[in-house]
């Protein structure tokens, strides 16, 4: 399982490269901002990463049918709020970690 998490972490880190990588600090700021644009950017980023993760059956996530983007947002923001010491890491990695904590498969894969 640790090997799987390491592989996924490396994959997500590579996928998060852009002109400017988003950190957990930046994502958390957007998510808790009172600015509608920031909030939309937060939800868009989380939903995009979640959708990307959902394209693979090999990342160890078993998200139940019917889970909404609002729920995913709550899970990720709760994780970021509770883990300020790690918010300097790539936002995509932190989103995966939060979702894995909530919906990691328990041997079904």
Protein Blocks (a to p, Z undefined) as FASTA:
>chain_A
ZZmmmmmmmmmmmmmgcfbdcdfklmmmmmmpcbfklmmmmmmmmmmmmmmmmmpcklop
acdehiafklmmmmmmmmmmmmmmlmmpcfklmmmmmmmmmmgcehkZZ
